[in-house]
Amino acid sequence: MSGGLYRSANASAGGPLPPDDGATFISAEPPNSPALEGAPPPEQVAEGSAAANSAVMAMGSLVSRGTGFLRTMAITAALGKAIGDAYTSAQILPGMVYEFLLGGVLTSVLVPVLVRRRKADADRGEAYMQRLLTLAVLALGVAALLAVVAAPLLTWLVAGGDETTRDYPDLITALSRFMLPMLFFTGLSALISAVLNTRGHFAAPMWAPILNNIVVIAVCGIYVLVYGARVLDPNQMTIGQIVLIGGGTLLGVAVQAAGLFPALRKVGFRWKWRFDFGALGLRELGHLGAWMFCYVAVSQIGVIAVFNLVNRATGRGEAGALSYNNIYLLMMMAHGIVAVSIITALLPRMSAAAADGRFADLAADLSRGTRTVTAVLAPIAVCYWVLATPVVFALFQRGAFTADDARSTVPVLMIAGLALVPFAISQLFTFAFYALPDTRTPALINIPVVVVRVLVLIGLFAAFSASFAASAAMIGNAVSYVAAAVLSAWLLRPRMGSLGMGQITRTFGKVIVAAGLSAVVGTVVVKLLPGGDAPVFWESVVQILVGGAAVGLTYLGLAMLLRISEITEVIGMVRSRLGR
């Protein structure tokens, strides 16, 4: 619902994110956070059924993810490492400004307020929504203009100026002048999506981002046809290339926003300019969104630190901003497909238990979710570690992204595999606070978490310099996710009693054994296959299929042997259905 902003590095902030729209823009929270979908409960929706809405959203999310990843591959192949690093850094800037202005407040405050207004007001919240959209359009327009003017300063925040050549930050600034207006269309898309969701319409917000992805894929295709997929230095980019790739990216977000207007008419909402902003209750909105704004502000500090140091790897042949973002997107895909599905199923139960004061049931659901997320994501994490080389070469090594670029990206994916499970667990604990409901504590927890992330990143950067920047950023993420999970568990225990740590620890132990042995088997199998550490495409595919099967079957077998109930229950359910 965030409207196509690049989502990855900000997510390293360790907090909940807007739902993933398949784009590759970095945001301050992880994609597909269920509580932030913006949809009211079924009883608050006048139109459509929950089952139909879920099916539409699931299909839209699947297609969006697919086209979004094709978009990422197209950008990587067309631009290559150095130009791709600049492009990625330029695209994060509108996301940073947007999150400060609207992102956190929208997800935590505006949607619930719109739902209440729709139920309480005589006009079902029509005038309130018109005032809100009028104010947002004006504020976002001014913000976009000021951001374009401040582009050099924003570039300095994420790219610095000490370690890189002047050509590189200049290219980021030039690209960002086209991309910073994206925050206007992103905010507009987010608000329109909120209006549609509160009126029971979910299809357009889920499918509109696909238009964005298609436009950017087409722009990358035109870029390759006109200029070729060549390895370039930043000073070799012409005005025509900058206009095409920067303006084309902006066009994609504008098309996405335009694609939502027919749905507005369909649900009966009519745009009308209203300037009586006093009726919005801005003081109340500000009070409600204060803690989420604190959360977002702290998160942005972590994002700035990550990109400032990662950008120092550009020009040194090491993994930079593009590689870091691509790998983070891979990690978020696994989280979105697996962990978010589990969290989505548990969140209504946890919220109901908290509302009824049944804290033992809330703790039991949290424990069950922690064990399930760990057991299900563990083999995926192992695959990221064991199959890092073939995955990176199969997905990204083409066009202007060379074999050396792919090889430098492999360690980042391996470390992302280690970060996957801690990230999912920290997210689950964050939503346990939201179920209570409590947004203050997660915002406060985020402060030491970001401090840990930045300190780890700076320490590793000082020890290994730019040669390790992207991997150091991912290690900082992993450590901070563990810190977030531990701190959250410590603060949750007094409020809901025992979290079943004995059960959780036993499951963790079994999962570690199964994952470790399956990693050994997978590594041996991959080593026996052709391709080595620089496989061509077909060799990469063979390594992924055969190595992935070896990891998966070994893990399942060991899970059955060790009686990891979270896995055996799923297998038993599948067997019973196949039997029928």
Buried (B, 14 or more C-beta within 10 A) or exposed (E): BBBBBBBBBBBBBBBBBBBBBBBBBBBBBBBBBBBBBBBBEEEEBEEBEEEEBBEBBEEBBEBBBEBBBBBBBBBBBBBBBBBBBBBBBBBBBBBBBBBBBBBBBBBBBBBBBBBBBBEEEEEBBBBBBBBBBBBBBEBBBEBBEEBBEBBEEBBBBBBBEEBBBEBBBBBBBBBBBBBBBBBBBBBBBBBBBBBBBBBBBBBBBBBBBBBBBBBBBBBBEBBBEEBEBEBBEBEEBEEEBBEBBBBBBBBBBBBBBBBBBEBBEBBEBEBEEBEEEEEBBEEEBEEBBBBBBBBBBBBBBBBBBBBBBBBBBBBBBBBBBBBBBBBBBBBBBBBBBBBBBBBBEBBEBBBBBBEEEBBEBBBBBBBBBBBBBBBBBBBBBBBBBBBBBBBBBBBBBBBBBBBBBBBBBBBBBBBBBBBBBBBBBBBBBBBBBBBBEBBBBBBBBBBBBBBBBBBBBBEBBEEEBBBBBBBBBBBBBBBBBBBBBBBBBEBBEEBBEEBBEEBBEBBBEBBEBBBEBBBBBBBEBBEEBEBEEBBEBEBBBBBBEBBBEBBBBBBBBBBBEBEBBBBBEBEEEEEEEEEE
